[in-house]
Amino acid sequence: MPPGGRMGGPMGQFLTEEEKKNQPKVTPELLKRVFSYLKPYTKQLCLVLICIIISSFFTLLPSIITGKILDDGLLKRDFKALIYYIALSLIVTLLASLIGVVETYINTWIAQHITFDMRNQMYSHLQKMSQKFFTSNNQGDIITRMTSDIDGVKTVITNTFSSILSNSITLIIAMIAMFQKNWILALVGIVIVPLFTLPTRKAGKQRWKLTNESQQVNDEVNGILNETLSVSGQLLVKLFGKEKYEYDKYEKANRKMIGLNIKESMAGRWFMVILKTFTTIGPMLLYLAGGILMMKYDSDITIGDITVLVSLLGRMYMPVNSLLNIQVEWIRSMALFRRIFDYFDMPVDIKNADNAITPETVTGDVVFEHVEFSYDPSKKILNDINFTLKAGNSIAIVGPSGSGKSTIVNLIPRLYDVDSGSVTFDGIDVRQLDLTFLRNQVGVVSQETYLFNGTIRDNLLYAKPDATESDMIEALKKANIWDFIEKQEKGLDTEVGNRGLKLSGGEKQRISIARIILKDPTIFIFDEATSALDSISEKKIQDAIDPIIKSKTSILIAHRLSTILAADEILVVKDGTIAERGSHKELLSKEGVYKELYETQFSKALMEEDGVSELEQYIWGVQPGDEPHDEE
């Protein structure tokens, strides 16, 4: 820390054009909200304030003691006084440093605890947000709010707030000390101090401008390198014979960057020359004014007093410069809080209703009545969806890509809420059910399997924390994956890697199915659970799914015909509506959407299988190796 206060260099003391454009409006409500985070730590803040006052006083005390060293020690040739004041100065300096350490610790403790509170609050709030929030907002922006923005609060507390206090107190104590010595010289000093900041700000603005220009050119240079030195970029350059063109472009940008770097470096040197000149003028004016008072007006001011005033003047420069630039840091701090509060203020659109219902008994009937839904008000996704799924039965939902199949099943666990109409579970609107209860009744196996970084055991226990080893093994056997896990050196404690990357797609999917089996929900939803897998993995997963479909209430979104045929009813969705419904035979006879899907997708999927099931042979009248055809 520079003598007399905290201060950043001139390079960080100017707002960018974007910051100027997006300056937050600082209102009493905003300030009240910001300081509400400090309120729980009032006692610690009082300790910080006391430490800053004592530290600022002790930091300036050596300057005052210097006068005593000169007047009472050196000029009076009093060796004992000289030793005493030198020792006192060293002790005071040490005490100031020690108190500064205590202040830093308490300040850091407060900052860390406030960010701890904010992170917890933010994470809790984000966990309550609907799926729509996560699909419509950039993931990087969400993570930035949780990390960089909240981390920035620490800097605000440890630097901005404490800088205002420390520098203000230092200035007040220095001015009081100067006026006590001599009010005339104190006034001269106060007039001079603002002049010190002029070269700093002027040079700082110049260097800031040059740095921005240099950064832009540097980005241009890096862009050229990334594009032309990559494998694909180099291939394109060679094929089009553009080596000379690219070299000339790089050389031009490189030359421009070198010129800006030289200007920036020299701007710094000129700044130091001007700054040193101004910092010399100030003390010289004080010596001149002090000399005039001593020689012309026979003032009782001493050499030690003048030295003290000069020393105090020097210690005032940094705090004044910092406070003059504090507006920039203040705006950035408020913008930071504004960004965080913007997320806190986002409404939770899917939450428990007042007096949410938790039924004691569950059957699993699901009814869609005149359901309308849209992600964007300008584009309807679902239109008048009506169907009933009785407990113990299964429904297959088929249709072209983007027709709304996944959206339908996502409405059951309230990942989204309907725009109109209703989805009921056991006769109760899902919006009236307790969210935790509702989601415990629904198990989803999606196409994009997600496993947390950890072991297979960790991922299984995520569904049922109190599951025993035998429970997990039984679920894994039902999911047709236990044979694979049993062969692993660490068994259930095998690491799956980030997002399960150490496993194949089929292995991940079967572990995901085991996790849902362990959860034992009332309704199973399989959303294209085998669409991205090879035929061998698909067969193993299908063997795991088939018993579930036969024994549990299920909804199937699938492209595999045998899976669809296992359902009690088939719904054909097109353009957000249920275009057709019925059994396989009924739908084929309609010569509609299902018939088209059958001919273009399902029959092809059948021929990619290793064999044809007896059921499929019976329905289609085909033998292995024959082309599928309908019953007619």
C-alpha positions as CSV (number, residue, x, y, z in Angstrom):
1,M,0.0,0.0,0.0
2,P,1.4,3.4,-0.9
3,P,2.0,5.8,2.0
4,G,-1.0,7.6,3.1
5,G,-3.7,5.5,1.5
6,R,-4.8,3.0,-1.1
7,M,-4.8,3.7,-4.7
8,G,-4.8,1.9,-8.0
9,G,-2.7,3.1,-10.9
10,P,-4.0,5.6,-13.5
11,M,-4.7,2.8,-16.0
12,G,-7.7,1.5,-14.1
13,Q,-9.3,4.9,-13.3
14,F,-11.3,5.5,-16.5
15,L,-14.6,4.1,-17.7
16,T,-14.9,2.3,-21.0
17,E,-17.5,3.6,-23.5
18,E,-19.7,0.6,-22.7
19,E,-19.4,1.3,-19.0
20,K,-20.3,5.0,-19.6
21,K,-23.3,3.9,-21.7
22,N,-24.5,1.4,-19.1
23,Q,-23.9,3.3,-15.9
24,P,-26.4,2.1,-13.3
25,K,-28.8,4.6,-11.7
26,V,-27.7,4.8,-8.1
27,T,-30.9,5.1,-6.0
28,P,-31.5,5.1,-2.3
29,E,-33.2,1.7,-2.7
30,L,-30.1,0.3,-4.5
31,L,-27.8,1.6,-1.8
32,K,-30.0,0.3,1.0
33,R,-30.0,-3.1,-0.7
34,V,-26.2,-3.1,-1.1
35,F,-25.6,-2.2,2.6
36,S,-28.1,-4.8,3.7
37,Y,-25.4,-7.3,3.1
38,L,-23.1,-5.5,5.5
39,K,-25.7,-5.2,8.3
40,P,-25.1,-8.7,9.7
41,Y,-21.4,-7.8,10.2
42,T,-21.9,-4.4,11.9
43,K,-19.6,-5.3,14.8
44,Q,-16.8,-6.4,12.5
45,L,-17.2,-3.3,10.4
46,C,-16.9,-1.1,13.6
47,L,-13.6,-2.9,14.3
48,V,-12.4,-2.2,10.8
49,L,-13.3,1.5,11.2
50,I,-11.4,1.7,14.5
51,C,-8.4,-0.1,12.9
52,I,-8.5,2.3,9.9
53,I,-8.6,5.4,12.2
54,I,-5.7,4.1,14.4
55,S,-3.7,2.9,11.5
56,S,-4.1,6.2,9.6
57,F,-3.1,8.2,12.6
58,F,-0.1,5.9,13.3
59,T,0.9,6.1,9.6
60,L,1.0,9.9,9.7
61,L,2.7,10.1,13.2
62,P,6.2,9.4,11.9
63,S,5.9,12.5,9.7
64,I,5.1,14.5,12.8
65,I,7.8,12.9,14.8
66,T,10.3,13.9,12.1
67,G,9.9,17.5,13.2
68,K,10.8,16.5,16.8
69,I,13.9,14.6,15.5
70,L,15.0,17.8,13.7
71,D,14.1,20.4,16.3
72,D,14.7,18.6,19.6
73,G,17.3,16.1,18.5
74,L,19.6,17.4,15.8
75,L,19.3,21.2,16.1
76,K,19.5,21.1,20.0
77,R,22.2,18.4,19.8
78,D,20.2,16.3,22.3
79,F,21.3,12.7,21.6
80,K,18.9,11.1,24.1
81,A,16.0,13.0,22.5
82,L,17.3,11.9,19.0
83,I,17.3,8.2,20.0
84,Y,13.9,8.5,21.8
85,Y,12.1,10.0,18.8
86,I,13.8,7.7,16.3
87,A,12.8,4.7,18.4
88,L,9.3,6.1,18.8
89,S,9.0,6.6,15.1
90,L,10.0,2.9,14.4
91,I,7.6,1.6,17.1
92,V,4.7,3.7,15.7
93,T,5.5,2.5,12.1
94,L,5.5,-1.1,13.3
95,L,2.2,-0.7,15.2
96,A,0.6,0.9,12.1
97,S,1.7,-2.1,10.1
98,L,0.4,-4.6,12.7
99,I,-2.9,-2.8,12.9
100,G,-3.0,-2.8,9.1
101,V,-2.7,-6.6,9.2
102,V,-5.6,-6.9,11.7
103,E,-7.7,-4.5,9.5
104,T,-6.9,-6.5,6.4
105,Y,-7.9,-9.8,8.1
106,I,-11.2,-8.5,9.4
107,N,-11.9,-6.8,6.1
108,T,-11.2,-10.0,4.2
109,W,-13.2,-12.0,6.7
110,I,-16.2,-9.8,6.1
111,A,-15.8,-9.8,2.3
112,Q,-15.5,-13.6,2.3
113,H,-18.6,-14.1,4.5
114,I,-20.7,-11.6,2.4
115,T,-19.7,-13.4,-0.8
116,F,-20.5,-16.7,0.9
117,D,-24.0,-15.4,1.7
118,M,-24.5,-14.1,-1.8
119,R,-23.3,-17.3,-3.5
120,N,-25.7,-19.4,-1.3
121,Q,-28.5,-17.0,-2.0
122,M,-27.8,-17.0,-5.8
123,Y,-27.4,-20.8,-6.0
124,S,-30.7,-21.3,-4.0
125,H,-32.5,-18.8,-6.3
126,L,-31.1,-20.4,-9.5
127,Q,-32.1,-23.9,-8.3
128,K,-35.7,-22.6,-8.1
129,M,-35.7,-21.2,-11.7
130,S,-37.7,-23.1,-14.3
131,Q,-36.2,-25.0,-17.2
132,K,-37.2,-22.1,-19.4
133,F,-34.7,-19.9,-17.6
134,F,-31.8,-22.3,-18.4
135,T,-32.7,-22.8,-22.0
136,S,-33.2,-19.1,-22.7
137,N,-30.1,-17.8,-20.9
138,N,-26.5,-18.3,-21.8
139,Q,-24.9,-20.8,-19.5
140,G,-21.7,-18.8,-19.4
141,D,-23.6,-15.7,-18.3
142,I,-25.2,-17.7,-15.5
143,I,-21.8,-19.1,-14.3
144,T,-20.3,-15.5,-14.5
145,R,-23.0,-14.2,-12.1
146,M,-22.1,-17.1,-9.7
147,T,-18.4,-16.7,-9.9
148,S,-16.8,-13.5,-11.4
149,D,-19.6,-11.1,-10.4
150,I,-19.9,-12.3,-6.8
151,D,-16.1,-12.5,-6.5
152,G,-16.0,-8.9,-7.6
153,V,-18.0,-8.0,-4.4
154,K,-14.9,-9.0,-2.4
155,T,-12.9,-6.3,-4.2
156,V,-15.7,-3.8,-3.7
157,I,-15.6,-4.4,0.1
158,T,-11.8,-4.8,0.6
159,N,-10.8,-2.0,-1.8
160,T,-13.6,0.4,-2.8
161,F,-15.4,0.8,0.5
162,S,-12.3,0.6,2.7
163,S,-10.4,2.9,0.3
164,I,-13.0,5.6,0.7
165,L,-12.8,5.3,4.5
166,S,-9.0,5.0,4.8
167,N,-8.2,7.8,2.3
168,S,-10.9,10.1,3.8
169,I,-9.6,9.6,7.4
170,T,-6.0,10.0,6.3
171,L,-6.8,13.3,4.6
172,I,-8.7,14.6,7.7
173,I,-6.0,13.6,10.1
174,A,-3.3,15.1,7.8
175,M,-5.2,18.4,7.4
176,I,-5.8,18.7,11.2
177,A,-2.1,18.1,11.8
178,M,-1.1,20.7,9.2
179,F,-3.4,23.3,10.5
180,Q,-2.1,22.7,14.0
181,K,1.4,23.4,12.9
182,N,0.7,26.5,10.8
183,W,-2.6,27.5,9.2
184,I,-1.0,29.6,6.4
185,L,1.2,26.8,5.2
186,A,-1.7,24.4,5.5
187,L,-3.7,26.5,3.2
188,V,-0.8,26.7,0.7
189,G,-0.7,22.8,0.9
190,I,-4.4,22.4,0.3
191,V,-4.3,24.6,-2.8
192,I,-1.4,22.7,-4.2
193,V,-2.7,19.2,-3.6
194,P,-5.3,19.1,-6.4
195,L,-2.7,20.3,-8.8
196,F,-0.8,17.0,-8.2
197,T,-3.7,15.1,-9.8
198,L,-3.7,16.9,-13.1
199,P,-0.7,15.2,-14.7
200,T,-1.8,11.9,-13.3
201,R,-5.3,12.1,-14.9
202,K,-4.0,13.5,-18.2
203,A,-1.3,10.9,-18.6
204,G,-3.6,8.2,-17.4
205,K,-6.3,9.1,-20.0
206,Q,-3.6,9.1,-22.7
207,R,-2.2,5.7,-21.6
208,W,-5.8,4.3,-21.3
209,K,-6.6,5.3,-24.9
210,L,-3.3,3.8,-26.1
211,T,-3.9,0.6,-24.2
212,N,-7.3,0.2,-25.7
213,E,-6.0,0.7,-29.2
214,S,-3.1,-1.6,-28.5
215,Q,-5.5,-4.3,-27.2
216,Q,-7.7,-4.0,-30.3
217,V,-4.6,-4.5,-32.6
218,N,-3.4,-7.3,-30.4
219,D,-6.8,-9.0,-30.9
220,E,-6.5,-8.5,-34.6
221,V,-3.0,-10.1,-34.6
222,N,-4.2,-13.0,-32.5
223,G,-7.2,-13.4,-34.9
224,I,-4.9,-13.7,-37.9
225,L,-2.7,-16.2,-36.1
226,N,-5.7,-18.4,-35.0
227,E,-7.2,-18.4,-38.4
228,T,-4.1,-18.9,-40.6
229,L,-2.0,-21.2,-38.4
230,S,-4.7,-23.7,-37.6
231,V,-4.8,-26.9,-39.6
232,S,-7.9,-26.0,-41.6
233,G,-6.7,-22.4,-42.0
234,Q,-3.3,-23.4,-43.3
235,L,-4.9,-25.8,-45.7
236,L,-7.2,-23.1,-47.1
237,V,-4.2,-20.6,-47.4
238,K,-2.2,-23.1,-49.3
239,L,-5.0,-24.2,-51.6
240,F,-5.7,-20.6,-52.6
241,G,-2.1,-19.5,-52.7
242,K,-2.6,-16.7,-50.2
243,E,0.7,-17.0,-48.2
244,K,1.9,-13.5,-49.4
245,Y,-1.5,-11.9,-48.8
246,E,-1.7,-13.3,-45.2
247,Y,1.9,-12.3,-44.5
248,D,1.3,-8.7,-45.6
249,K,-1.8,-8.5,-43.5
250,Y,0.0,-9.9,-40.4
251,E,3.0,-7.6,-41.0
252,K,0.8,-4.5,-41.2
253,A,-1.0,-5.3,-37.9
254,N,2.3,-6.3,-36.2
255,R,3.9,-3.0,-37.2
256,K,0.9,-1.0,-35.9
257,M,1.0,-2.9,-32.6
258,I,4.8,-2.1,-32.2
259,G,4.2,1.6,-32.8
260,L,1.4,1.7,-30.2
261,N,3.5,-0.2,-27.6
262,I,6.3,2.4,-28.1
263,K,3.8,5.3,-27.7
264,E,2.4,3.7,-24.5
265,S,5.8,3.2,-23.0
266,M,6.9,6.8,-23.7
267,A,3.6,8.2,-22.4
268,G,4.5,6.5,-19.1
269,R,7.9,8.1,-19.1
270,W,6.5,11.6,-19.8
271,F,4.0,11.0,-17.1
272,M,6.8,10.3,-14.6
273,V,8.7,13.4,-15.6
274,I,5.7,15.6,-15.2
275,L,4.7,13.9,-11.9
276,K,8.2,14.3,-10.4
277,T,8.2,17.9,-11.4
278,F,4.9,18.6,-9.7
279,T,5.7,16.7,-6.6
280,T,8.9,18.7,-6.4
281,I,7.1,22.1,-6.8
282,G,4.8,21.4,-3.9
283,P,7.5,21.0,-1.2
284,M,9.5,23.8,-2.7
285,L,6.5,26.2,-2.4
286,L,6.1,25.1,1.2
287,Y,9.8,25.7,1.9
288,L,9.5,29.1,0.2
289,A,6.4,30.1,2.2
290,G,7.9,28.8,5.4
291,G,11.1,30.7,4.7
292,I,9.2,33.9,4.1
293,L,7.4,33.5,7.4
294,M,10.6,32.8,9.3
295,M,12.8,35.5,7.6
296,K,10.4,38.3,6.7
297,Y,7.7,38.0,9.5
298,D,9.8,36.5,12.3
299,S,7.3,33.6,12.7
300,D,7.9,31.1,15.5
301,I,7.6,28.3,12.9
302,T,10.6,25.9,13.1
303,I,12.5,24.0,10.5
304,G,11.0,20.8,12.0
305,D,7.5,22.2,11.5
306,I,8.2,23.0,7.9
307,T,9.6,19.5,7.4
308,V,6.5,18.0,9.0
309,L,4.2,20.0,6.7
310,V,6.2,18.9,3.6
311,S,6.0,15.3,4.7
312,L,2.3,15.5,5.4
313,L,1.7,17.2,2.0
314,G,3.5,14.2,0.3
315,R,1.3,11.8,2.2
316,M,-1.9,13.6,1.1
317,Y,-1.2,13.2,-2.6
318,M,-2.2,9.5,-2.9
319,P,-5.5,9.8,-0.9
320,V,-6.6,12.9,-2.8
321,N,-5.9,11.2,-6.2
322,S,-7.6,8.1,-5.1
323,L,-10.7,9.9,-3.9
324,L,-10.9,12.0,-7.1
325,N,-11.0,8.7,-9.1
326,I,-13.3,6.9,-6.7
327,Q,-16.3,7.8,-8.9
328,V,-15.0,5.3,-11.5
329,E,-14.7,2.5,-8.9
330,W,-18.0,3.4,-7.4
331,I,-19.8,3.2,-10.7
332,R,-18.2,-0.1,-11.4
333,S,-19.1,-1.4,-8.0
334,M,-22.8,-0.3,-8.4
335,A,-22.9,-1.9,-11.9
336,L,-21.6,-5.1,-10.3
337,F,-24.3,-5.2,-7.7
338,R,-26.9,-4.2,-10.3
339,R,-25.9,-7.3,-12.4
340,I,-26.2,-9.5,-9.4
341,F,-29.5,-8.0,-8.3
342,D,-30.9,-8.4,-11.8
343,Y,-30.6,-12.2,-11.4
344,F,-32.0,-12.1,-7.8
345,D,-35.0,-10.2,-9.1
346,M,-35.9,-12.7,-11.8
347,P,-39.2,-14.2,-10.8
348,V,-39.5,-17.9,-10.0
349,D,-42.2,-18.8,-12.5
350,I,-42.6,-22.4,-11.3
351,K,-43.0,-22.8,-7.6
352,N,-45.2,-24.5,-5.0
353,A,-48.8,-23.2,-4.8
354,D,-50.0,-21.9,-1.5
355,N,-51.2,-25.0,0.5
356,A,-49.6,-27.3,-2.0
357,I,-51.1,-30.9,-1.9
358,T,-49.2,-34.0,-1.0
359,P,-51.5,-37.0,-1.5
360,E,-51.1,-40.0,0.8
361,T,-51.9,-42.5,-1.9
362,V,-50.8,-42.6,-5.5
363,T,-52.2,-44.5,-8.5
364,G,-50.5,-42.6,-11.4
365,D,-53.4,-41.5,-13.7
366,V,-52.3,-38.7,-16.0
367,V,-54.7,-36.5,-18.0
368,F,-54.0,-33.7,-20.5
369,E,-57.0,-31.5,-21.1
370,H,-57.0,-28.8,-23.8
371,V,-53.3,-28.1,-23.2
372,E,-51.7,-25.1,-24.9
373,F,-48.1,-24.2,-24.6
374,S,-45.4,-21.9,-26.1
375,Y,-41.8,-21.0,-25.2
376,D,-42.3,-17.8,-27.1
377,P,-45.7,-16.1,-27.1
378,S,-45.4,-15.5,-30.8
379,K,-45.0,-19.2,-31.6
380,K,-47.3,-21.9,-30.2
381,I,-45.7,-25.3,-29.6
382,L,-48.6,-27.3,-28.4
383,N,-52.2,-26.8,-29.4
384,D,-55.2,-28.4,-27.7
385,I,-53.5,-31.6,-26.5
386,N,-55.9,-34.1,-25.0
387,F,-55.2,-37.7,-23.8
388,T,-55.5,-39.9,-20.7
389,L,-52.8,-42.3,-19.4
390,K,-54.3,-44.8,-17.0
391,A,-52.2,-46.3,-14.2
392,G,-50.4,-49.4,-15.3
393,N,-50.8,-48.5,-19.0
394,S,-48.3,-47.2,-21.5
395,I,-48.5,-44.6,-24.3
396,A,-46.1,-44.2,-27.2
397,I,-45.7,-40.7,-28.6
398,V,-44.3,-40.5,-32.1
399,G,-44.0,-37.8,-34.7
400,P,-41.5,-35.8,-36.8
401,S,-38.6,-34.0,-35.1
402,G,-39.7,-30.7,-33.5
403,S,-43.4,-31.6,-33.4
404,G,-43.5,-31.2,-29.6
405,K,-43.2,-34.7,-28.3
406,S,-40.6,-33.9,-25.6
407,T,-42.5,-30.8,-24.6
408,I,-45.5,-32.8,-23.8
409,V,-43.7,-35.1,-21.3
410,N,-41.8,-32.1,-19.8
411,L,-45.1,-30.6,-18.6
412,I,-45.8,-33.6,-16.4
413,P,-43.0,-32.9,-13.8
414,R,-43.6,-29.2,-14.3
415,L,-40.3,-28.4,-16.0
416,Y,-42.6,-25.9,-17.7
417,D,-46.2,-24.8,-17.0
418,V,-49.0,-24.9,-19.5
419,D,-50.3,-21.6,-21.0
420,S,-53.8,-22.9,-20.7
421,G,-55.7,-26.1,-20.1
422,S,-54.4,-28.5,-17.5
423,V,-52.3,-31.5,-16.7
424,T,-53.6,-33.6,-13.9
425,F,-52.0,-36.3,-11.8
426,D,-54.5,-38.6,-10.0
427,G,-57.2,-36.0,-10.7
428,I,-55.2,-33.1,-9.2
429,D,-53.8,-30.3,-11.4
430,V,-50.0,-30.7,-11.2
431,R,-49.8,-26.9,-10.4
432,Q,-51.5,-27.7,-7.1
433,L,-49.2,-30.6,-6.1
434,D,-46.1,-30.2,-4.0
435,L,-43.2,-29.9,-6.5
436,T,-40.9,-32.3,-4.6
437,F,-43.7,-34.9,-4.3
438,L,-44.6,-34.5,-8.0
439,R,-41.1,-34.9,-9.3
440,N,-40.5,-37.9,-7.0
441,Q,-43.4,-39.6,-8.9
442,V,-41.8,-39.1,-12.3
443,G,-38.7,-40.8,-13.6
444,V,-37.2,-39.6,-16.9
445,V,-34.6,-41.3,-19.1
446,S,-33.7,-38.9,-21.9
447,Q,-31.6,-39.2,-25.0
448,E,-28.9,-37.0,-23.5
449,T,-27.8,-39.0,-20.5
450,Y,-26.1,-36.9,-17.8
451,L,-23.9,-38.5,-15.1
452,F,-22.3,-36.4,-12.4
453,N,-18.5,-36.6,-12.1
454,G,-17.9,-39.3,-9.5
455,T,-18.4,-43.0,-9.1
456,I,-21.2,-45.3,-10.4
457,R,-22.3,-45.6,-6.7
458,D,-22.5,-41.8,-6.3
459,N,-24.7,-41.5,-9.4
460,L,-27.0,-44.3,-8.2
461,L,-27.3,-42.9,-4.6
462,Y,-28.3,-39.6,-6.2
463,A,-31.7,-41.2,-6.8
464,K,-32.0,-43.0,-3.5
465,P,-29.4,-41.9,-0.8
466,D,-30.4,-44.7,1.6
467,A,-30.1,-47.5,-1.1
468,T,-28.2,-50.6,0.0
469,E,-25.6,-52.4,-2.0
470,S,-28.1,-55.1,-2.9
471,D,-30.7,-52.5,-4.0
472,M,-28.1,-51.0,-6.4
473,I,-27.0,-54.4,-7.8
474,E,-30.6,-55.4,-8.4
475,A,-31.3,-52.1,-10.2
476,L,-28.2,-52.6,-12.3
477,K,-29.2,-56.1,-13.2
478,K,-32.6,-54.9,-14.3
479,A,-30.9,-52.2,-16.4
480,N,-28.8,-54.9,-18.1
481,I,-25.5,-53.3,-16.9
482,W,-24.4,-55.3,-13.9
483,D,-22.3,-57.7,-15.9
484,F,-20.2,-54.8,-17.2
485,I,-19.8,-53.2,-13.8
486,E,-18.9,-56.6,-12.1
487,K,-15.9,-56.9,-14.4
488,Q,-14.5,-53.5,-13.5
489,E,-11.7,-53.5,-11.0
490,K,-13.5,-51.1,-8.6
491,G,-17.0,-52.3,-9.3
492,L,-19.5,-49.7,-8.1
493,D,-16.7,-47.4,-7.2
494,T,-15.6,-47.0,-10.8
495,E,-15.1,-43.4,-11.8
496,V,-17.4,-42.3,-14.6
497,G,-15.6,-39.1,-15.4
498,N,-17.0,-35.6,-16.2
499,R,-20.5,-36.1,-17.7
500,G,-19.7,-39.8,-17.8
501,L,-17.1,-39.5,-20.5
502,K,-15.2,-42.6,-19.3
503,L,-18.2,-44.8,-20.3
504,S,-19.7,-45.5,-23.7
505,G,-23.1,-44.0,-24.6
506,G,-24.9,-47.3,-24.0
507,E,-23.2,-47.9,-20.6
508,K,-24.1,-44.4,-19.5
509,Q,-27.7,-44.9,-20.6
510,R,-28.1,-48.2,-18.8
511,I,-26.7,-46.7,-15.6
512,S,-29.2,-43.9,-16.1
513,I,-32.0,-46.5,-16.4
514,A,-30.7,-48.2,-13.2
515,R,-30.8,-44.8,-11.4
516,I,-34.5,-44.4,-12.4
517,I,-35.3,-48.0,-11.4
518,L,-33.7,-47.2,-8.0
519,K,-35.8,-44.1,-7.7
520,D,-38.9,-46.3,-8.3
521,P,-41.2,-43.5,-9.6
522,T,-44.9,-43.9,-10.3
523,I,-44.5,-42.9,-14.0
524,F,-41.6,-43.8,-16.2
525,I,-40.8,-41.6,-19.2
526,F,-38.4,-42.8,-21.9
527,D,-37.6,-39.8,-24.2
528,E,-35.7,-41.2,-27.2
529,A,-33.6,-43.3,-24.8
530,T,-32.0,-45.4,-27.6
531,S,-31.9,-43.0,-30.6
532,A,-28.2,-42.1,-30.5
533,L,-26.8,-45.6,-29.9
534,D,-25.5,-48.4,-32.0
535,S,-27.6,-51.5,-32.5
536,I,-25.9,-53.7,-29.9
537,S,-26.2,-51.0,-27.1
538,E,-29.8,-50.3,-28.3
539,K,-30.7,-54.0,-27.9
540,K,-29.3,-54.2,-24.4
541,I,-31.2,-51.0,-23.4
542,Q,-34.4,-52.2,-25.0
543,D,-34.1,-55.5,-23.0
544,A,-33.9,-53.3,-19.9
545,I,-36.9,-51.1,-20.9
546,D,-39.3,-53.8,-22.0
547,P,-40.1,-55.2,-18.5
548,I,-40.6,-51.7,-17.2
549,I,-43.1,-50.9,-20.0
550,K,-45.1,-54.1,-19.2
551,S,-45.3,-53.5,-15.5
552,K,-45.2,-49.7,-14.9
553,T,-47.1,-46.7,-16.0
554,S,-45.0,-45.5,-18.9
555,I,-44.7,-42.9,-21.7
556,L,-42.4,-43.7,-24.6
557,I,-41.0,-41.4,-27.2
558,A,-39.2,-43.7,-29.5
559,H,-38.1,-44.5,-33.0
560,R,-37.9,-48.3,-32.5
561,L,-41.0,-50.0,-33.7
562,S,-40.9,-52.9,-31.2
563,T,-40.9,-50.3,-28.4
564,I,-43.9,-48.5,-29.9
565,L,-45.8,-51.7,-30.4
566,A,-45.4,-52.6,-26.7
567,A,-47.5,-49.5,-25.8
568,D,-51.2,-49.7,-25.1
569,E,-51.9,-46.6,-27.3
570,I,-49.9,-44.7,-29.9
571,L,-50.2,-40.9,-30.2
572,V,-49.0,-39.3,-33.4
573,V,-48.0,-35.7,-32.9
574,K,-47.5,-33.2,-35.7
575,D,-47.1,-29.5,-35.5
576,G,-48.0,-29.4,-31.9
577,T,-51.3,-31.3,-32.2
578,I,-52.3,-34.9,-31.8
579,A,-52.9,-35.7,-35.4
580,E,-53.7,-39.4,-35.0
581,R,-54.1,-41.9,-32.2
582,G,-54.8,-45.7,-31.9
583,S,-53.1,-49.0,-32.3
584,H,-50.5,-49.9,-34.9
585,K,-53.0,-51.6,-37.2
586,E,-55.5,-48.8,-36.9
587,L,-52.9,-46.1,-37.6
588,L,-51.5,-47.9,-40.6
589,S,-54.9,-48.2,-42.1
590,K,-55.5,-44.4,-42.0
591,E,-52.8,-43.7,-44.6
592,G,-51.7,-40.7,-42.6
593,V,-48.7,-39.4,-40.6
594,Y,-48.1,-42.6,-38.9
595,K,-48.1,-44.6,-42.1
596,E,-45.5,-42.1,-43.5
597,L,-43.3,-42.4,-40.4
598,Y,-43.6,-46.2,-40.6
599,E,-42.4,-46.3,-44.2
600,T,-39.6,-43.8,-43.8
601,Q,-38.3,-44.4,-40.2
602,F,-39.7,-47.4,-38.4
603,S,-39.2,-50.0,-41.1
604,K,-35.6,-48.8,-41.6
605,A,-35.0,-49.1,-37.9
606,L,-36.3,-52.6,-38.0
607,M,-33.9,-53.7,-40.7
608,E,-31.0,-52.3,-38.8
609,E,-31.7,-54.7,-35.9
610,D,-29.8,-58.0,-35.7
611,G,-33.1,-59.9,-36.1
612,V,-36.8,-59.5,-36.3
613,S,-38.9,-60.4,-33.3
614,E,-41.8,-62.9,-33.6
615,L,-44.2,-60.1,-32.9
616,E,-42.9,-58.1,-35.8
617,Q,-42.9,-61.1,-38.0
618,Y,-46.5,-61.8,-37.1
619,I,-47.6,-58.2,-37.7
620,W,-45.7,-57.5,-40.9
621,G,-45.5,-61.0,-42.2
622,V,-41.7,-60.7,-42.8
623,Q,-38.8,-63.0,-42.3
624,P,-35.3,-62.0,-41.4
625,G,-33.7,-60.5,-44.4
626,D,-37.0,-59.6,-46.1
627,E,-38.1,-56.0,-46.7
628,P,-40.8,-55.0,-44.2
629,H,-44.3,-54.4,-45.4
630,D,-47.6,-53.7,-43.8
631,E,-50.3,-56.3,-43.2
632,E,-52.1,-55.8,-46.4
